Amino acid sequence: MAMLFSSFGLPASLLRAVDHYAGPTPVQSAAIPAVLAGGDVIVTAETGSGKTTAYLLPLLAQWLAAPRRSPRRLHALILVPTRELAAQVRGTVQGLSFALPGRIKVVSAVGGVSINPQMMALRGGADILVATPGRLLDLVDQNAVDLGSVGTLVLDEADRMLDAGFADEMGKILALLPEKHRTLLFSATFPAPVEALAGAILRDPTRLHLEPEKREAAVITERAIRVDPEDRAPLLRHLLATRDWKRVLVFVATRYTADHVADKLRRHGIGALSFHGDLSQGAREGTLLDMKNSLIRVLVATDLAARGIDIVKLPVVVNYDMPRSAVDYTHRIGRTGRAGESGLAITFVTPGSAPHFAIIEKRTGARVPQEIIPGFEPSGVPSPGPNPSLSLHGGVKGRRKSKKDKRREAAAHRAAEEVKSARDLEIGKRNPAD
């Protein structure tokens, strides 16, 4: 028998907000009771499975039960890695809270735009703050937000939030939180180094691992096309000319390649724009709007777009450049095949990247048939040799750890130590020994 949202004991006003849902997804069925129960929670579930609603519904229910204060005090702080995901989370909060008896104040704070409107929005406090780490610390420095009252910290796309790139910022933020707060981690993947770092900040967490749903038919069809590197752009144009794809998301490795490929497509009469971190927030929002309104056909993006972008009815994802890792591959192809729609994920496999793709297949448990398009036959494959390199741009390695893998593990370990030491230092300042 299918579970109902009403079985969780949620307030009637929240049940009205999800009345049009078909019912809770597996991650929602597992996570909602765990979050309502209190304590730290770590959830691993596939992209597009409904993780955001899984933590927002119980958070909103708990906000309703909490006493009202003036000025408002932060009930929850939600940290996200990208501006796009911040906008998505804030929109979901607003969609779920329309029928609440009290007016909830949710503020989004991200970089790439002026800080002044965000400071104005935080006057009088906020109930829920959705933020990227760098901008949050800017607001703290401006005394625009006080993290001393945060009851719940949520890390959405937690694997990205806890990797070495965010370690310094996360250490500073954790040190500013009250000792008695709980932490919720939600992500599609948790690599081992990130899992170790998560253990440093969680207290006896409830762990939920949701396996990908088994569907009657595959929602995402995965294909691999063998091609020489210099023929990828002509092959992409050929596929666009011979397939009736209304929207296509093309992933590349660098910002330069994103601009270069988009420019090549435009020269051949194909509506395309690039999407990467060098663009201003206004340009990024305008590009996404053009894509969603079908004003352009192709969006050429770096891996930034693998986190937090939800393009409705996106039929095709193309890996023009090979993903750096199996984790990135999972996030990339997860942009299609969402909300029950079918999707197609195509990966260009060059002779040099073939061993790398084999490792990705092994780690994702997939076996993707490789094909050759007439007129784009590759020149050949490299001879294996005694010790073939399986890396591409610092990607996945074989069983023996490379120097880069060892450096990454060391960085993750240092990040964990920095998080703990920064937090201990700040706590020591607030509670000096007698």
C-alpha positions, -999 to +999 in steps of 0.1 A: +000+000+000+014+034-010+023+058+018+005+091+021+018+125+033-009+125+059+007+095+076+036+116+088+015+138+111+022+170+091+000+200+097-031+204+075-017+236+059+013+217+046-008+188+034-027+213+013+006+224-003+014+188-014-022+178-023-013+178-060+017+155-054+011+118-065+025+109-030+058+109-012+088+096-030+109+069-013+134+095+000+106+116+014+090+085+030+123+077+048+136+112+055+105+131+067+100+110+099+138+110+106+139+148+104+108+152+124+123+130+151+152+155+156+189+148+156+214+147+128+205+130+096+226+121+065+207+111+034+220+097+001+195+095-027+197+099-065+193+132-083+157+142-089+143+120-061+127+148-041+154+155-015+146+192-012+110+186-003+121+157+020+138+181+044+117+212+038+084+197+048+095+187+083+114+219+088+083+239+080+062+217+103+087+224+131+087+261+124+050+262+127+053+246+162+080+270+174+071+302+193+071+334+173+098+360+182+105+396+171+130+401+156+128+368+138+155+343+147+169+318+122+150+286+124+171+270+096+202+278+076+204+260+043+238+261+026+241+253-011+270+254-036+255+274-064+232+304-070+209+283-091+203+258-064+197+286-039+169+300-062+154+265-066+153+258-028+138+293-020+112+287-047+103+253-032+100+269+003+076+295-011+056+268-030+052+247+002+043+276+025+015+294+006-011+279+029+007+283+062-013+303+089+017+325+096+039+343+072+073+327+069+102+349+059+128+332+036+158+350+023+183+339-004+218+352-002+242+345-030+273+360-046+274+376-081+249+403-072+248+433-050+249+425-013+228+456-003+194+442-012+202+410+008+212+431+038+179+450+035+160+417+033+176+405+065+165+435+085+142+423+112+157+388+109+146+358+089+131+324+095+150+305+068+182+316+051+193+299+019+229+309+011+261+301-006+290+300+019+310+330+006+281+354+006+270+342+040+304+351+055+302+385+038+269+391+055+283+380+088+312+405+084+286+432+078+267+423+109+237+417+087+230+382+101+235+364+134+241+327+132+239+322+170+203+312+169+204+287+141+185+255+152+191+234+120+219+235+095+211+219+061+238+211+036+221+205+002+245+188-023+265+180+008+293+162-010+301+195-028+297+216+004+322+193+023+349+189-003+383+206+001+372+236-019+347+248+007+367+236+038+379+270+049+345+287+046+327+258+062+351+258+091+343+295+098+306+290+094+304+260+118+324+279+144+297+306+144+268+282+150+255+275+184+268+243+200+233+229+203+222+227+167+215+198+144+228+191+110+211+176+080+232+164+050+215+156+017+233+145-014+232+121-044+267+109-036+291+108-007+327+099-017+348+083+011+369+115+019+337+135+022+321+108+043+350+111+067+347+149+069+309+145+075+317+123+105+337+151+121+306+175+122+277+151+129+266+137+162+253+101+161+234+107+128+206+087+114+219+074+081+195+068+052+208+054+019+181+052-008+189+030-038+179+043-072+143+033-080+138+003-102+116+014-130+095-005-154+116+010-182+148+030-180+141+067-176+175+076-188+190+059-218+228+060-218+247+059-251+284+063-259+298+074-293+334+068-302+349+097-319+383+115-324+387+147-303+388+170-333+355+155-347+334+161-316+321+195-327+311+183-362+295+152-347+275+174-322+263+195-351+254+164-371+234+150-342+216+183-337+208+184-375+195+149-377+176+146-343+145+164-333+159+175-299+142+207-286+166+213-258+201+200-253+225+204-224+261+200-234+288+195-207+324+206-213+354+207-190+364+244-191+348+278-194+369+285-225+355+253-242+320+263-232+324+297-250+342+281-279+317+253-286+287+277-282+303+301-307+309+273-332+272+262-330+260+298-335+282+302-366+263+272-380+229+287-373+222+268-341+208+288-311+234+282-284+247+300-253+275+291-228+269+288-191+297+290-165+310+308-134+325+338-153+290+350-162+272+376-140+242+364-121+219+384-144+235+368-175+231+333-160+195+339-151+188+353-186+205+323-202+185+298-182+153+318-190+161+317-227+166+280-225+134+273-206+115+295-231+130+277-261+147+308-273+179+288-276+183+251-283+216+243-268+232+252-234+269+245-233+279+244-196+307+235-172+300+212-143+285+241-124+253+233-141+252+198-127+242+212-094+209+229-089+197+235-124+163+220-132+153+225-169+118+211-173+115+184-200+152+184-209+154+154-233+191+152-239+224+156-221+257+153-241+291+148-224+312+166-250+342+163-225+345+133-203+334+139-167+363+140-142+347+112-121+318+088-117+302+113-092+303+140-119+289+116-145+260+108-122+252+145-116+255+153-153+231+127-166+207+134-137+197+166-154+176+146-179+150+119-172+134+139-144+098+139-130+090+106-148+101+119-182+124+098-204+159+112-212+189+104-232+225+108-221+253+107-247+290+105-240+316+112-266+344+087-260+377+096-276+406+071-280+424+087-251+394+088-228+381+052-234+400+037-204+387+065-182+351+058-193+356+022-185+364+031-149+333+053-148+312+024-160+326+001-134+320+026-105+285+034-116+276-002-123+266+007-158+275-010-191+270+016-218+272+002-254+296+021-276+287+029-312+303+046-342+284+071-364+292+067-401+314+095-413+328+101-378+348+069-374+377+073-349+412+069-361+419+041-336+424+034-300+457+037-280+477+006-274+473-004-237+510-008-228+521-021-194+509+008-173+483+027-192+471+060-176+435+060-169+432+097-161+417+125-180+421+160-166+427+146-131+398+121-133+392+086-119+421+063-114+425+026-112+430+005-080+465+019-073+462+054-058+479+081-079+498+110-064+468+133-071+444+109-053+468+109-023+469+147-024+431+148-025+428+125+005+454+145+024+434+177+016+402+162+028+419+152+060+433+187+065+399+201+058+384+179+085+411+191+109+405+228+099+368+225+105+373+210+139+401+234+150+382+265+137+351+255+155+370+246+187+388+280+186+356+300+182+339+280+210+370+286+232+367+324+225+330+323+235+336+301+266+370+310+281+383+288+309+376+302+344 
